[in-house]
Amino acid sequence: MENFNELLLQIRGIIIEMPRITPIDVIDITVVSFLIYKVMIWIKTTRAWTLFKGILIIFSMAIVSYFLQLNTVWWIFTNTISVGIMAIIVVFQPELRRALEKLGTSYSVVNMFSVENEESQHNALTIEVVDEIVDAAKQMSQKKTGALIVLEEKVKLGEYEETGIPIDSKVKSELLINIFEKNTPLHDGAVIIKNNRISSATCYLPLSTDDNISKKLGTRHRAAIGITEVSDCVVIIISEETGAISLVKDNEMTYDIKRENLRNQLINELKKVSFNPFRKFGLWRGKKKNEKKVD
């Protein structure tokens, strides 16, 4: 019985000595856990995962060399660690850039007060423009006319517009079909649509370097994935070989999509662009422009 009482006293002493957890501590732990989770998801879904495993192997070898007193190996590791950190930043540069761009385009606390929200609302395509794009895609698909159409969202694509020829025209299916008609001066490259207008044609887009992309996909599809790796745009591709219509968003491709499904997915994307969760709290800075948006 005495042993049991002593055990209870010891447990009581341990509980008393434990630091008190305040609401601030809970918030702190939650934020750190969320950040670690997001970093791990980011690493897992990019080629950084393969590089990260290589780094873990190197650090494991360094720990083993320390405990086994492999002095030469440990000396090399300790003297190259600073250079290694810079090398990691250089190697991960594309992934870090995409992660920061994705953070900058999310509905974060910063975006609550951002004047870019008004621009995002202004950039949201109208139903009429969506129908023109879908109609053009259908006709080009039937004729197997290759096409690459980029729909700008929050991330600006000015540097890619400058590689093409300025158009600045209303979005009409006939014009899109004529642009991508074979053997015409403007058919090669991408068309960029922003602010409900065709901004530029024959634009050059960055090709994706992802090794996991199917070898069956051509340059248009690789360029479509490449531009979504560096921006939040939506890309429509019509295959010149098969006439299949594909949609790319956030590095993910929906291949051989039907006309009605294409329209529905574009409308869903427009709803995301038009929606701002802070509008009802009076933090929305934009004015009611482009009233003919998606309901």
C-alpha positions as CSV (number, residue, x, y, z in Angstrom):
1,M,0.0,0.0,0.0
2,E,2.9,2.3,0.8
3,N,4.5,1.6,-2.5
4,F,1.2,2.5,-4.3
5,N,1.0,5.8,-2.3
6,E,4.5,6.6,-3.3
7,L,3.8,5.9,-6.9
8,L,0.8,8.2,-6.8
9,L,2.9,10.9,-5.1
10,Q,5.5,10.5,-7.9
11,I,2.9,10.8,-10.6
12,R,1.4,13.9,-8.9
13,G,4.9,15.5,-8.7
14,I,5.5,14.8,-12.4
15,I,2.1,16.4,-13.3
16,I,2.8,19.4,-11.1
17,E,6.3,19.9,-12.6
18,M,4.9,19.7,-16.2
19,P,4.8,23.0,-17.9
20,R,1.4,24.5,-18.3
21,I,0.0,24.6,-21.9
22,T,-1.6,27.9,-22.7
23,P,-3.8,28.7,-25.8
24,I,-0.8,30.5,-27.3
25,D,1.1,27.2,-27.1
26,V,-1.7,25.3,-28.8
27,I,-1.7,27.9,-31.6
28,D,2.1,27.7,-31.9
29,I,2.1,23.9,-32.1
30,T,-0.8,24.0,-34.7
31,V,0.9,26.5,-36.9
32,V,4.3,24.6,-36.8
33,S,2.5,21.3,-37.5
34,F,0.6,22.8,-40.4
35,L,3.8,24.2,-41.9
36,I,5.7,20.9,-41.6
37,Y,2.7,19.1,-43.2
38,K,2.6,21.6,-46.1
39,V,6.4,21.3,-46.6
40,M,6.2,17.5,-46.7
41,I,3.3,17.6,-49.1
42,W,5.2,20.0,-51.3
43,I,8.3,17.8,-51.3
44,K,6.3,14.7,-51.9
45,T,4.5,16.1,-55.0
46,T,7.6,17.5,-56.8
47,R,10.9,16.1,-58.0
48,A,12.3,17.6,-54.8
49,W,11.3,14.3,-53.1
50,T,14.0,12.3,-55.0
51,L,16.6,15.0,-54.2
52,F,15.4,15.1,-50.6
53,K,16.0,11.4,-50.3
54,G,19.5,11.9,-51.6
55,I,20.1,14.6,-49.0
56,L,18.9,12.3,-46.2
57,I,21.3,9.6,-47.3
58,I,24.2,12.1,-47.2
59,F,23.2,13.2,-43.7
60,S,22.9,9.6,-42.6
61,M,26.4,8.9,-43.8
62,A,27.6,12.0,-41.9
63,I,26.0,10.8,-38.7
64,V,27.5,7.3,-39.1
65,S,30.9,8.8,-39.8
66,Y,30.7,10.9,-36.6
67,F,29.8,7.9,-34.3
68,L,32.4,5.6,-36.0
69,Q,35.0,8.4,-35.8
70,L,35.6,8.4,-39.6
71,N,37.6,11.6,-39.2
72,T,38.2,12.2,-42.9
73,V,34.6,11.8,-44.0
74,W,33.4,13.9,-41.1
75,W,36.0,16.7,-41.9
76,I,34.8,16.7,-45.6
77,F,31.2,17.0,-44.5
78,T,31.7,19.8,-41.9
79,N,33.8,21.8,-44.4
80,T,31.3,21.5,-47.2
81,I,28.1,22.0,-45.3
82,S,27.9,25.8,-46.0
83,V,28.5,25.3,-49.7
84,G,26.0,22.4,-49.6
85,I,23.2,24.7,-48.3
86,M,23.8,27.1,-51.2
87,A,23.8,24.2,-53.6
88,I,20.5,22.9,-52.2
89,I,18.9,26.4,-52.8
90,V,20.2,26.4,-56.4
91,V,19.1,22.8,-57.1
92,F,15.6,23.4,-55.6
93,Q,15.2,26.9,-57.3
94,P,12.4,25.9,-59.6
95,E,10.5,24.2,-56.9
96,L,11.0,27.0,-54.4
97,R,9.9,29.5,-57.0
98,R,6.7,27.6,-57.7
99,A,6.0,27.2,-53.9
100,L,6.4,31.0,-53.3
101,E,4.2,31.8,-56.3
102,K,1.5,29.4,-55.1
103,L,1.7,31.0,-51.7
104,G,1.4,34.5,-53.2
105,T,-1.7,33.5,-55.2
106,S,-3.6,31.8,-52.4
107,Y,-6.3,33.4,-50.3
108,S,-4.0,34.1,-47.4
109,V,-4.2,36.8,-44.8
110,V,-2.2,39.0,-47.1
111,N,-4.7,38.7,-49.9
112,M,-7.5,39.9,-47.6
113,F,-6.1,43.4,-48.1
114,S,-4.6,43.1,-51.5
115,V,-5.7,45.4,-54.3
116,E,-5.0,42.5,-56.7
117,N,-8.4,41.0,-55.7
118,E,-10.0,43.6,-57.8
119,E,-7.9,42.7,-60.7
120,S,-8.6,39.0,-60.3
121,Q,-12.3,39.8,-60.4
122,H,-11.8,41.9,-63.5
123,N,-9.8,39.1,-65.2
124,A,-12.5,36.5,-64.6
125,L,-13.9,35.5,-68.0
126,T,-17.5,36.0,-68.9
127,I,-19.9,33.2,-69.9
128,E,-19.9,34.5,-73.4
129,V,-16.2,34.3,-73.7
130,V,-16.2,30.7,-72.3
131,D,-18.8,29.7,-74.9
132,E,-16.7,31.2,-77.7
133,I,-13.6,29.3,-76.5
134,V,-15.5,26.0,-76.1
135,D,-17.1,26.4,-79.6
136,A,-13.7,27.1,-81.2
137,A,-12.2,24.1,-79.4
138,K,-15.0,21.9,-80.7
139,Q,-14.6,23.0,-84.3
140,M,-10.8,22.7,-84.2
141,S,-11.1,19.3,-82.6
142,Q,-13.3,18.1,-85.4
143,K,-10.8,19.4,-88.0
144,K,-7.8,18.2,-86.0
145,T,-6.4,21.7,-85.9
146,G,-3.6,21.9,-83.3
147,A,-4.2,24.7,-80.7
148,L,-2.8,26.0,-77.4
149,I,-5.0,28.5,-75.5
150,V,-3.8,30.0,-72.2
151,L,-6.4,31.7,-69.8
152,E,-4.6,34.1,-67.5
153,E,-5.8,34.2,-63.9
154,K,-4.1,35.9,-60.9
155,V,-0.4,35.4,-62.0
156,K,0.5,37.8,-64.8
157,L,1.9,36.3,-68.0
158,G,3.4,39.5,-69.4
159,E,6.8,38.0,-70.0
160,Y,5.2,35.3,-72.2
161,E,2.9,37.8,-74.0
162,E,6.0,39.8,-75.1
163,T,7.3,36.7,-77.0
164,G,4.2,36.8,-79.3
165,I,2.4,39.2,-81.5
166,P,-0.1,41.6,-79.8
167,I,-3.7,41.1,-80.9
168,D,-5.9,42.9,-78.3
169,S,-9.2,41.7,-79.8
170,K,-12.5,40.4,-78.6
171,V,-12.6,36.6,-78.1
172,K,-14.5,35.1,-81.0
173,S,-14.5,31.5,-82.0
174,E,-14.0,32.4,-85.7
175,L,-10.9,34.4,-84.8
176,L,-9.4,31.6,-82.7
177,I,-10.0,29.1,-85.5
178,N,-8.4,31.4,-88.0
179,I,-5.3,32.0,-85.8
180,F,-4.6,28.3,-85.4
181,E,-5.4,27.4,-89.1
182,K,-2.6,25.4,-90.6
183,N,0.0,27.3,-92.6
184,T,-1.1,30.7,-91.4
185,P,1.4,33.2,-89.9
186,L,0.0,33.0,-86.3
187,H,-0.8,29.3,-86.0
188,D,2.5,28.4,-84.3
189,G,2.7,29.0,-80.5
190,A,0.1,29.8,-77.9
191,V,-2.7,32.3,-77.6
192,I,-3.0,34.2,-74.3
193,I,-6.4,35.4,-73.2
194,K,-6.7,37.9,-70.4
195,N,-9.4,40.5,-69.4
196,N,-11.9,38.8,-71.7
197,R,-9.7,39.6,-74.7
198,I,-7.2,37.9,-76.9
199,S,-4.0,39.5,-75.8
200,S,-1.3,37.9,-77.9
201,A,-0.7,35.0,-80.4
202,T,2.3,32.9,-81.3
203,C,3.6,33.1,-77.7
204,Y,6.4,30.9,-76.6
205,L,5.8,29.0,-73.3
206,P,8.3,27.2,-71.1
207,L,8.5,23.5,-71.6
208,S,8.1,21.3,-68.6
209,T,11.1,19.4,-67.4
210,D,9.1,16.7,-65.6
211,D,10.4,13.3,-66.5
212,N,7.1,11.7,-65.5
213,I,5.2,13.2,-68.5
214,S,4.2,10.6,-71.0
215,K,6.4,10.3,-74.0
216,K,3.2,10.1,-76.1
217,L,2.5,13.8,-75.4
218,G,3.9,16.3,-77.8
219,T,5.4,19.8,-77.5
220,R,2.0,21.5,-77.0
221,H,1.1,19.4,-74.0
222,R,4.6,19.8,-72.5
223,A,4.4,23.5,-72.9
224,A,0.9,23.6,-71.4
225,I,2.2,21.7,-68.3
226,G,5.2,24.0,-68.2
227,I,3.3,27.2,-68.1
228,T,1.0,25.9,-65.3
229,E,4.2,25.0,-63.3
230,V,5.0,28.7,-63.1
231,S,1.6,30.2,-62.9
232,D,-2.0,29.5,-61.9
233,C,-3.4,29.8,-65.5
234,V,-5.7,27.3,-67.2
235,V,-4.6,25.9,-70.6
236,I,-6.6,24.2,-73.3
237,I,-4.9,22.0,-75.9
238,I,-6.2,20.5,-79.1
239,S,-4.1,17.7,-80.5
240,E,-3.2,18.0,-84.1
241,E,-2.8,14.2,-84.4
242,T,-6.0,13.0,-82.7
243,G,-8.1,16.1,-82.3
244,A,-8.5,15.3,-78.6
245,I,-9.2,18.3,-76.3
246,S,-7.1,18.5,-73.0
247,L,-7.3,20.8,-70.1
248,V,-4.4,21.6,-67.8
249,K,-4.5,23.2,-64.4
250,D,-2.0,23.1,-61.5
251,N,0.3,20.7,-63.5
252,E,-2.6,18.2,-63.8
253,M,-3.9,17.3,-67.2
254,T,-7.4,16.1,-68.1
255,Y,-7.0,14.3,-71.5
256,D,-9.6,13.9,-74.2
257,I,-12.3,16.0,-72.4
258,K,-15.7,16.3,-74.0
259,R,-17.2,19.7,-75.1
260,E,-19.8,19.9,-72.3
261,N,-17.3,18.8,-69.7
262,L,-14.8,21.4,-70.9
263,R,-17.4,24.1,-70.5
264,N,-18.3,22.9,-67.0
265,Q,-14.7,22.8,-65.8
266,L,-14.0,26.2,-67.2
267,I,-17.1,27.6,-65.4
268,N,-15.9,25.9,-62.2
269,E,-12.5,27.6,-62.5
270,L,-14.2,30.9,-63.1
271,K,-16.2,30.5,-59.9
272,K,-13.0,30.0,-58.0
273,V,-11.5,33.2,-59.5
274,S,-14.7,35.2,-58.9
275,F,-15.1,34.0,-55.3
276,N,-13.5,36.0,-52.5
277,P,-14.2,34.7,-48.9
278,F,-13.6,38.1,-47.4
279,R,-16.1,40.1,-49.4
280,K,-18.9,39.6,-46.9
281,F,-16.7,40.9,-44.1
282,G,-16.2,44.2,-45.8
283,L,-12.6,43.6,-46.7
284,W,-13.3,43.4,-50.5
285,R,-11.7,46.4,-52.2
286,G,-13.0,45.7,-55.7
287,K,-16.0,47.2,-57.3
288,K,-18.8,45.4,-59.1
289,K,-17.2,45.3,-62.5
290,N,-18.0,42.7,-65.3
291,E,-21.4,42.0,-63.8
292,K,-22.0,39.2,-66.4
293,K,-19.9,36.7,-64.5
294,V,-20.7,33.2,-63.5
295,D,-23.6,33.1,-61.1
